[in-house]
């Protein structure tokens, strides 16, 4: 482990079980034939798609029936529906994939970047010009070792672009665990989009109508970062929204233009204490058995920001029967939650009067 010292920003509002007020509505579950629906995509008809830990991608029909689409042979994470028959998939093992939904055919779009094998490909969003943007969480650790990236904090995450010519280029790097991704259209942000390929309500993976900037979740930095995609400042990074009280994961946009952040866990006081101190301390923690390292909390949590980065919804609940939330996808007045560890997709009914 090549740990780097880093001083975290002040925790804006520590999240603790004792005394915390539940703001998450009652949830229901759609049981799946396997564990780990890490991300959720949705098409124009309300069909849900999610990847499981064993490599299968499932389709959940609007009436609740679960069908198997295919098996990628890896570990599907972030995904986006394009048009009627295409599903873009970031696979943590195989790279950037495209799945034909009609027959389950899997095509590898990118398995290398800058001459290196793509490890830990995380999230994807399609631009209107035919380019595909995607994140690589770490160049040093794989999905099973994700805690190592958080401990090391060496900032090897990056935002990549697959051009229409098939070439992969680095748009920006130096991210502390690059994760969730949405595209925005100019200025402080656009309104709702209909998906790059005419797909789902509010966009499937979160692409904007012209993609002039990208918002990347930095899980290890407790923040979102805006990356300019066009113009003289292309590739430059600026903060988007406030420092967060937890680890941001997948991002999606809804029909109102809100950015939903899945929050699998609150910040860990021990990790915040370790990060600015001598790297040998973190190396010692990494060397201990995983069962002795800080683990997941029994918390379901999602946050929504407006186009200016202001928090407008903060939904969380302890011991609600669902945890390790890594996806939050809104369609209409329903919020669908995915998880790295659960064997179900959760859904909650939102107040129609709320944004």
KEFI-301820 format. One record per residue (C-alpha): residue number from 1; x, y, z. Coordinates in pm, 1 decimal, decimal comma. Example, Ala and Ser with C-alpha at 12.3 -4.5 7.8 and 13.67 -1.06 7.14 Angstrom:
BEGIN
+-----+----------+----------+----------+
! num !       px !       py !       pz !
+-----+----------+----------+----------+
!   1 !   1230,0 !   -450,0 !    780,0 !
!   2 !   1367,0 !   -106,0 !    714,0 !
+-----+----------+----------+----------+
//
This chain:
BEGIN
+-----+----------+----------+----------+
! num !       px !       py !       pz !
+-----+----------+----------+----------+
!   1 !      0,0 !      0,0 !      0,0 !
!   2 !    134,6 !    341,6 !   -105,4 !
!   3 !    -79,2 !    549,2 !    130,5 !
!   4 !    -94,2 !    926,7 !     80,2 !
!   5 !   -161,4 !   1173,5 !    359,6 !
!   6 !   -480,5 !   1373,0 !    317,9 !
!   7 !   -671,0 !   1601,2 !    551,8 !
!   8 !  -1045,9 !   1544,4 !    510,1 !
!   9 !  -1284,5 !   1840,1 !    509,3 !
!  10 !  -1481,5 !   1895,7 !    827,3 !
!  11 !  -1774,7 !   1659,1 !    856,6 !
!  12 !  -2077,7 !   1885,5 !    793,4 !
!  13 !  -2324,6 !   1677,2 !    994,0 !
!  14 !  -2204,0 !   1348,3 !   1143,3 !
!  15 !  -2458,3 !   1070,1 !   1090,3 !
!  16 !  -2504,5 !    856,9 !   1399,6 !
!  17 !  -2764,7 !    595,7 !   1484,1 !
!  18 !  -2839,3 !    733,7 !   1830,8 !
!  19 !  -3088,4 !   1017,5 !   1809,9 !
!  20 !  -3104,3 !   1019,7 !   1428,7 !
!  21 !  -3449,8 !   1107,2 !   1293,7 !
!  22 !  -3578,6 !    876,3 !   1021,5 !
!  23 !  -3663,8 !   1062,3 !    701,2 !
!  24 !  -3681,8 !    761,8 !    467,2 !
!  25 !  -4037,3 !    644,3 !    389,8 !
!  26 !  -4134,2 !    280,8 !    442,5 !
!  27 !  -3973,9 !     59,6 !    182,0 !
!  28 !  -4079,0 !   -248,4 !    -10,8 !
!  29 !  -3857,7 !   -511,1 !   -172,1 !
!  30 !  -3837,7 !   -670,5 !   -515,5 !
!  31 !  -3655,5 !   -996,2 !   -447,2 !
!  32 !  -3388,6 !  -1099,4 !   -697,8 !
!  33 !  -3228,7 !  -1436,9 !   -780,7 !
!  34 !  -2889,2 !  -1320,3 !   -656,6 !
!  35 !  -2703,2 !  -1061,0 !   -452,8 !
!  36 !  -2566,2 !   -720,3 !   -530,2 !
!  37 !  -2786,9 !   -502,8 !   -758,1 !
!  38 !  -2517,0 !   -234,9 !   -735,5 !
!  39 !  -2679,1 !      2,5 !   -985,8 !
!  40 !  -3021,5 !     39,4 !  -1147,5 !
!  41 !  -3110,2 !    150,4 !  -1499,3 !
!  42 !  -3464,9 !    203,8 !  -1623,5 !
!  43 !  -3610,2 !    227,4 !  -1972,9 !
!  44 !  -3894,1 !    437,7 !  -2112,1 !
!  45 !  -4153,3 !    174,8 !  -2014,2 !
!  46 !  -4045,6 !    145,5 !  -1652,0 !
!  47 !  -3848,3 !   -177,3 !  -1687,7 !
!  48 !  -3558,5 !   -193,8 !  -1441,3 !
!  49 !  -3215,6 !   -341,1 !  -1510,2 !
!  50 !  -2950,2 !   -437,5 !  -1255,4 !
!  51 !  -2629,8 !   -640,3 !  -1245,9 !
!  52 !  -2564,7 !   -908,4 !   -984,1 !
!  53 !  -2247,5 !  -1026,7 !   -814,3 !
!  54 !  -2239,5 !  -1349,9 !  -1016,8 !
!  55 !  -2229,8 !  -1162,3 !  -1349,2 !
!  56 !  -2597,3 !  -1190,5 !  -1439,2 !
!  57 !  -2797,6 !   -889,6 !  -1553,3 !
!  58 !  -3165,0 !   -900,7 !  -1460,3 !
!  59 !  -3466,2 !   -726,0 !  -1607,8 !
!  60 !  -3751,4 !   -639,4 !  -1370,1 !
!  61 !  -4074,6 !   -589,9 !  -1562,3 !
!  62 !  -4320,5 !   -317,4 !  -1453,1 !
!  63 !  -4553,3 !   -583,1 !  -1307,6 !
!  64 !  -4265,8 !   -722,7 !  -1098,9 !
!  65 !  -4158,5 !  -1029,7 !  -1298,1 !
!  66 !  -3780,2 !  -1084,2 !  -1291,2 !
!  67 !  -3606,4 !  -1219,1 !  -1602,0 !
!  68 !  -3240,8 !  -1292,1 !  -1679,4 !
!  69 !  -3098,2 !  -1087,2 !  -1968,2 !
!  70 !  -2746,4 !  -1230,6 !  -1986,8 !
!  71 !  -2429,5 !  -1303,2 !  -1791,9 !
!  72 !  -2133,5 !  -1076,7 !  -1863,1 !
!  73 !  -1880,4 !  -1321,1 !  -1725,4 !
!  74 !  -1759,1 !  -1049,6 !  -1490,0 !
!  75 !  -1916,5 !   -814,8 !  -1237,3 !
!  76 !  -2161,3 !   -561,1 !  -1388,3 !
!  77 !  -2181,4 !   -228,9 !  -1202,6 !
!  78 !  -2302,1 !     99,9 !  -1355,7 !
!  79 !  -2530,2 !     82,2 !  -1659,2 !
!  80 !  -2736,0 !    298,7 !  -1894,0 !
!  81 !  -3014,4 !    211,4 !  -2137,0 !
!  82 !  -2974,5 !    345,3 !  -2491,1 !
!  83 !  -3280,1 !    339,7 !  -2715,5 !
!  84 !  -3487,3 !     22,9 !  -2724,4 !
!  85 !  -3225,7 !   -251,1 !  -2733,4 !
!  86 !  -2887,9 !   -138,6 !  -2599,8 !
!  87 !  -2752,9 !   -144,0 !  -2247,2 !
!  88 !  -2415,0 !     10,2 !  -2170,1 !
!  89 !  -2245,7 !   -163,6 !  -1878,2 !
!  90 !  -1936,9 !    -87,4 !  -1673,5 !
!  91 !  -1804,5 !   -426,0 !  -1568,5 !
!  92 !  -1549,9 !   -425,4 !  -1286,5 !
!  93 !  -1370,2 !   -723,0 !  -1443,0 !
!  94 !  -1414,0 !   -691,6 !  -1820,3 !
!  95 !  -1433,2 !   -316,1 !  -1882,7 !
!  96 !  -1691,9 !   -119,6 !  -2080,3 !
!  97 !  -1954,4 !   -344,4 !  -2239,7 !
!  98 !  -2262,1 !   -318,9 !  -2457,8 !
!  99 !  -2546,8 !   -568,3 !  -2418,2 !
! 100 !  -2814,3 !   -628,9 !  -2681,5 !
! 101 !  -3129,9 !   -658,8 !  -2473,3 !
! 102 !  -3318,8 !   -857,4 !  -2737,2 !
! 103 !  -3078,5 !  -1152,7 !  -2735,9 !
! 104 !  -2830,4 !  -1097,9 !  -2449,7 !
! 105 !  -2526,5 !  -1062,1 !  -2676,0 !
! 106 !  -2233,1 !   -900,2 !  -2492,3 !
! 107 !  -1974,8 !   -689,1 !  -2677,3 !
! 108 !  -1659,6 !   -545,8 !  -2520,3 !
! 109 !  -1631,0 !   -178,0 !  -2617,5 !
! 110 !  -1315,7 !   -103,5 !  -2417,5 !
! 111 !  -1090,4 !   -324,0 !  -2207,0 !
! 112 !   -782,4 !    -99,3 !  -2198,8 !
! 113 !   -698,0 !    267,5 !  -2149,2 !
! 114 !   -354,2 !    419,0 !  -2202,5 !
! 115 !   -219,9 !     71,0 !  -2263,8 !
! 116 !   -340,6 !    -59,6 !  -1926,0 !
! 117 !   -612,5 !   -314,5 !  -1862,3 !
! 118 !   -928,2 !   -148,1 !  -1735,0 !
! 119 !   -967,6 !   -260,8 !  -1376,2 !
! 120 !  -1265,3 !   -146,5 !  -1170,6 !
! 121 !  -1467,4 !     20,7 !  -1446,1 !
! 122 !  -1749,5 !    178,5 !  -1246,9 !
! 123 !  -2010,5 !    406,1 !  -1408,6 !
! 124 !  -2116,6 !    511,7 !  -1755,9 !
! 125 !  -2308,6 !    791,8 !  -1929,5 !
! 126 !  -2358,7 !    841,6 !  -2302,8 !
! 127 !  -2316,6 !   1181,8 !  -2465,6 !
! 128 !  -2530,6 !   1300,1 !  -2757,7 !
! 129 !  -2231,8 !   1312,9 !  -2993,6 !
! 130 !  -2184,2 !    937,3 !  -2981,6 !
! 131 !  -1910,7 !    951,6 !  -2718,5 !
! 132 !  -1940,1 !    738,9 !  -2405,9 !
! 133 !  -1803,6 !    866,3 !  -2075,4 !
! 134 !  -1717,4 !    627,9 !  -1794,4 !
! 135 !  -1531,1 !    620,1 !  -1465,8 !
! 136 !  -1253,7 !    395,5 !  -1344,2 !
! 137 !  -1255,5 !    391,5 !   -965,7 !
! 138 !   -896,1 !    281,2 !   -918,4 !
! 139 !   -594,2 !    181,6 !  -1122,6 !
! 140 !   -445,6 !     -5,7 !   -824,9 !
! 141 !   -730,0 !   -197,4 !   -662,4 !
! 142 !  -1015,8 !   -411,2 !   -789,5 !
! 143 !  -1373,9 !   -420,8 !   -662,5 !
! 144 !  -1303,2 !   -685,4 !   -400,4 !
! 145 !  -1024,4 !   -464,6 !   -263,1 !
! 146 !  -1215,0 !   -134,6 !   -271,0 !
! 147 !  -1135,4 !    -63,2 !     94,2 !
! 148 !   -768,6 !    -46,1 !     -5,7 !
! 149 !   -838,6 !    246,4 !   -238,3 !
! 150 !  -1021,3 !    430,1 !     41,1 !
! 151 !   -736,8 !    369,2 !    285,6 !
! 152 !   -455,7 !    448,4 !     44,0 !
! 153 !   -612,7 !    765,2 !    -95,6 !
! 154 !   -361,8 !    782,6 !   -380,4 !
! 155 !   -615,5 !    931,1 !   -621,8 !
! 156 !   -584,1 !    698,4 !   -920,8 !
! 157 !   -948,2 !    723,6 !  -1027,9 !
! 158 !  -1023,6 !    881,3 !  -1363,7 !
! 159 !  -1291,7 !    988,7 !  -1608,7 !
! 160 !  -1253,6 !    830,3 !  -1952,7 !
! 161 !  -1410,3 !    892,0 !  -2293,2 !
! 162 !  -1473,7 !    637,2 !  -2565,3 !
! 163 !  -1500,3 !    826,2 !  -2892,1 !
! 164 !  -1706,5 !    730,2 !  -3193,8 !
! 165 !  -1380,5 !    612,7 !  -3353,1 !
! 166 !  -1327,4 !    356,3 !  -3076,1 !
! 167 !  -1036,1 !    538,4 !  -2913,4 !
! 168 !  -1027,9 !    571,4 !  -2533,7 !
! 169 !   -883,9 !    887,4 !  -2382,6 !
! 170 !   -847,0 !   1022,4 !  -2029,9 !
! 171 !  -1064,3 !   1330,2 !  -1974,2 !
! 172 !   -952,3 !   1393,7 !  -1614,6 !
! 173 !   -769,0 !   1197,0 !  -1348,3 !
! 174 !   -657,2 !   1225,9 !   -987,4 !
! 175 !   -998,2 !   1135,5 !   -842,5 !
! 176 !  -1023,5 !    985,3 !   -494,9 !
! 177 !  -1221,2 !    675,0 !   -597,4 !
! 178 !  -1409,1 !    797,3 !   -907,6 !
! 179 !  -1756,3 !    647,1 !   -893,4 !
! 180 !  -2100,9 !    781,3 !   -990,2 !
! 181 !  -2137,2 !    986,5 !  -1308,1 !
! 182 !  -2396,9 !   1215,6 !  -1466,4 !
! 183 !  -2366,4 !   1460,5 !  -1755,5 !
! 184 !  -2505,1 !   1813,8 !  -1742,3 !
! 185 !  -2580,8 !   2072,2 !  -2008,0 !
! 186 !  -2398,6 !   2400,5 !  -1955,0 !
! 187 !  -2411,8 !   2667,7 !  -1684,9 !
! 188 !  -2529,4 !   2567,2 !  -1339,8 !
! 189 !  -2716,3 !   2276,6 !  -1494,4 !
! 190 !  -3004,3 !   2197,8 !  -1723,0 !
! 191 !  -3351,8 !   2074,8 !  -1661,7 !
! 192 !  -3457,9 !   1716,8 !  -1703,7 !
! 193 !  -3331,5 !   1521,7 !  -1999,0 !
! 194 !  -3488,6 !   1234,7 !  -2179,9 !
! 195 !  -3180,6 !   1016,1 !  -2200,9 !
! 196 !  -2909,1 !   1022,3 !  -2460,7 !
! 197 !  -3072,2 !    752,6 !  -2665,2 !
! 198 !  -3434,8 !    849,2 !  -2606,2 !
! 199 !  -3443,8 !    616,4 !  -2308,7 !
! 200 !  -3583,5 !    654,6 !  -1959,7 !
! 201 !  -3750,5 !    932,9 !  -1771,7 !
! 202 !  -3483,9 !   1165,6 !  -1640,7 !
! 203 !  -3208,5 !    986,3 !  -1831,2 !
! 204 !  -3088,8 !    634,9 !  -1775,3 !
! 205 !  -2734,7 !    665,0 !  -1658,8 !
! 206 !  -2771,9 !   1036,2 !  -1610,6 !
! 207 !  -2659,7 !   1184,9 !  -1940,9 !
! 208 !  -2740,4 !   1546,0 !  -2020,5 !
! 209 !  -2870,9 !   1687,2 !  -2345,7 !
! 210 !  -2539,5 !   1825,6 !  -2464,9 !
! 211 !  -2296,0 !   1698,9 !  -2206,9 !
! 212 !  -2091,0 !   2013,4 !  -2155,1 !
! 213 !  -1986,4 !   1898,5 !  -1808,6 !
! 214 !  -1974,4 !   1579,9 !  -1604,2 !
! 215 !  -2040,9 !   1536,5 !  -1234,4 !
! 216 !  -1825,5 !   1264,1 !  -1078,9 !
! 217 !  -1875,0 !   1121,9 !   -730,1 !
! 218 !  -1545,0 !   1094,3 !   -544,0 !
! 219 !  -1623,6 !    826,2 !   -288,9 !
! 220 !  -1291,9 !    869,6 !   -108,5 !
! 221 !  -1316,8 !   1249,2 !   -109,5 !
! 222 !  -1671,7 !   1273,9 !     33,6 !
! 223 !  -1765,9 !   1503,6 !   -253,9 !
! 224 !  -1891,3 !   1554,7 !   -607,0 !
! 225 !  -1665,7 !   1714,4 !   -867,6 !
! 226 !  -1764,6 !   1891,7 !  -1189,2 !
! 227 !  -1546,1 !   1826,9 !  -1494,4 !
! 228 !  -1566,6 !   2055,4 !  -1797,9 !
! 229 !  -1603,4 !   1849,9 !  -2116,5 !
! 230 !  -1591,8 !   2122,9 !  -2379,7 !
! 231 !  -1427,1 !   2458,8 !  -2442,9 !
! 232 !  -1089,9 !   2593,6 !  -2332,0 !
! 233 !  -1133,5 !   2455,8 !  -1978,1 !
! 234 !  -1205,2 !   2099,2 !  -2092,2 !
! 235 !  -1071,2 !   1854,8 !  -1835,6 !
! 236 !  -1064,0 !   2107,0 !  -1551,3 !
! 237 !  -1221,9 !   2012,2 !  -1219,2 !
! 238 !  -1423,3 !   2223,5 !   -973,3 !
! 239 !  -1623,2 !   2126,7 !   -661,2 !
! 240 !  -1995,7 !   2066,0 !   -705,1 !
! 241 !  -2208,2 !   2096,8 !   -394,2 !
! 242 !  -2093,1 !   2080,2 !    -31,8 !
! 243 !  -1866,7 !   1824,5 !    137,5 !
! 244 !  -2077,2 !   1523,3 !    228,8 !
! 245 !  -2123,6 !   1338,6 !    556,5 !
! 246 !  -2074,2 !   1000,9 !    391,0 !
! 247 !  -1929,4 !    811,3 !     96,1 !
! 248 !  -2109,7 !    905,2 !   -228,3 !
! 249 !  -2160,1 !    619,8 !   -472,5 !
! 250 !  -2376,8 !    605,5 !   -786,1 !
! 251 !  -2544,1 !    917,4 !   -927,3 !
! 252 !  -2863,9 !    950,8 !  -1130,5 !
! 253 !  -3083,0 !   1238,5 !  -1252,2 !
! 254 !  -3459,7 !   1250,4 !  -1235,9 !
! 255 !  -3721,5 !   1421,1 !  -1452,0 !
! 256 !  -3702,1 !   1733,5 !  -1233,8 !
! 257 !  -3327,5 !   1760,5 !  -1294,1 !
! 258 !  -3234,5 !   1656,6 !   -939,8 !
! 259 !  -2914,3 !   1458,4 !   -891,0 !
! 260 !  -2967,2 !   1161,2 !   -660,4 !
! 261 !  -2667,8 !   1034,6 !   -464,4 !
! 262 !  -2662,1 !    685,8 !   -316,6 !
! 263 !  -2486,1 !    692,0 !     21,7 !
! 264 !  -2375,6 !    341,1 !    126,9 !
! 265 !  -2217,8 !    449,6 !    455,7 !
! 266 !  -2155,4 !    757,0 !    670,1 !
! 267 !  -1802,5 !    880,6 !    719,0 !
! 268 !  -1594,1 !    673,8 !    959,1 !
! 269 !  -1431,6 !    876,3 !   1241,3 !
! 270 !  -1140,0 !    632,9 !   1259,6 !
! 271 !  -1066,0 !    668,3 !    887,2 !
! 272 !  -1086,3 !   1048,4 !    911,4 !
! 273 !   -837,9 !   1030,5 !   1198,5 !
! 274 !   -601,0 !    801,0 !   1006,3 !
! 275 !   -594,2 !    981,6 !    671,0 !
! 276 !   -375,1 !   1280,7 !    771,0 !
! 277 !   -139,9 !   1068,4 !    982,8 !
! 278 !    162,6 !    857,3 !    896,6 !
! 279 !     84,1 !    614,2 !    612,5 !
! 280 !    221,3 !    321,7 !    812,2 !
! 281 !    -88,5 !    334,0 !   1032,7 !
! 282 !   -315,2 !    268,5 !    735,4 !
! 283 !    -85,4 !     -3,6 !    610,0 !
! 284 !   -128,7 !   -174,3 !    946,5 !
! 285 !   -508,2 !   -148,4 !    921,0 !
! 286 !   -501,1 !   -289,2 !    565,8 !
! 287 !   -296,9 !   -584,2 !    690,6 !
! 288 !   -560,6 !   -685,7 !    945,0 !
! 289 !   -834,4 !   -935,5 !    850,4 !
! 290 !  -1131,4 !   -770,5 !    680,0 !
! 291 !  -1365,2 !   -875,7 !    961,6 !
! 292 !  -1164,0 !   -651,5 !   1196,6 !
! 293 !  -1178,3 !   -348,4 !    965,0 !
! 294 !  -1462,8 !    -92,9 !    980,2 !
! 295 !  -1770,4 !   -247,9 !    820,6 !
! 296 !  -2097,2 !   -139,0 !    664,9 !
! 297 !  -2364,3 !     26,2 !    877,6 !
! 298 !  -2726,7 !    -86,1 !    895,2 !
! 299 !  -2840,1 !    229,9 !    718,7 !
! 300 !  -3037,5 !    309,9 !    402,0 !
! 301 !  -2952,3 !    657,8 !    274,1 !
! 302 !  -2995,9 !    873,5 !    -35,9 !
! 303 !  -2951,4 !   1246,5 !    -98,2 !
! 304 !  -3080,5 !   1469,2 !   -379,1 !
! 305 !  -2912,2 !   1787,9 !   -502,0 !
! 306 !  -3052,1 !   2049,4 !   -735,8 !
! 307 !  -2863,2 !   2173,6 !  -1042,3 !
! 308 !  -2672,3 !   2423,4 !   -825,8 !
! 309 !  -2547,1 !   2157,2 !   -584,7 !
! 310 !  -2785,7 !   2244,1 !   -300,6 !
! 311 !  -2916,7 !   1954,0 !    -91,6 !
! 312 !  -3296,4 !   1938,3 !   -131,0 !
! 313 !  -3369,9 !   1583,7 !     -5,3 !
! 314 !  -3193,7 !   1378,0 !    262,9 !
! 315 !  -3366,0 !   1042,9 !    312,0 !
! 316 !  -3224,0 !    797,3 !    562,1 !
! 317 !  -3328,4 !    532,8 !    807,7 !
! 318 !  -3147,3 !    293,0 !   1040,8 !
! 319 !  -3239,3 !    -76,4 !   1060,7 !
! 320 !  -3507,8 !    -56,5 !    792,0 !
! 321 !  -3430,1 !   -393,9 !    633,1 !
! 322 !  -3200,7 !   -260,5 !    360,4 !
! 323 !  -2843,4 !   -130,6 !    372,8 !
! 324 !  -2526,8 !    -53,0 !    176,7 !
! 325 !  -2725,8 !    158,2 !    -70,6 !
! 326 !  -2518,9 !    209,3 !   -385,5 !
! 327 !  -2794,4 !    322,6 !   -624,3 !
! 328 !  -3087,6 !    562,6 !   -600,6 !
! 329 !  -3304,2 !    591,0 !   -911,1 !
! 330 !  -3623,2 !    798,2 !   -916,6 !
! 331 !  -3904,8 !    740,1 !  -1162,3 !
! 332 !  -4217,8 !    943,0 !  -1102,9 !
! 333 !  -4294,4 !    934,9 !   -731,8 !
! 334 !  -4101,8 !    612,0 !   -669,7 !
! 335 !  -3739,8 !    591,7 !   -560,4 !
! 336 !  -3565,2 !    263,1 !   -637,7 !
! 337 !  -3262,8 !    164,9 !   -429,7 !
! 338 !  -2984,5 !    -75,7 !   -521,9 !
! 339 !  -2719,2 !   -227,0 !   -298,0 !
! 340 !  -2378,2 !   -389,1 !   -324,4 !
! 341 !  -2483,9 !   -661,5 !    -80,4 !
! 342 !  -2864,8 !   -700,2 !    -69,7 !
! 343 !  -3058,3 !   -962,7 !   -266,6 !
! 344 !  -3332,9 !   -721,4 !   -366,0 !
! 345 !  -3414,4 !   -382,7 !   -513,3 !
! 346 !  -3592,5 !   -162,0 !   -260,1 !
! 347 !  -3853,0 !     97,3 !   -348,4 !
! 348 !  -4004,5 !    381,2 !   -152,5 !
! 349 !  -4297,1 !    608,8 !   -234,0 !
! 350 !  -4205,9 !    976,5 !   -236,6 !
! 351 !  -4441,9 !   1257,3 !   -141,9 !
! 352 !  -4580,5 !   1394,5 !   -471,6 !
! 353 !  -4569,5 !   1743,2 !   -322,4 !
! 354 !  -4194,2 !   1730,3 !   -266,9 !
! 355 !  -3938,2 !   1813,4 !   -536,2 !
+-----+----------+----------+----------+
//
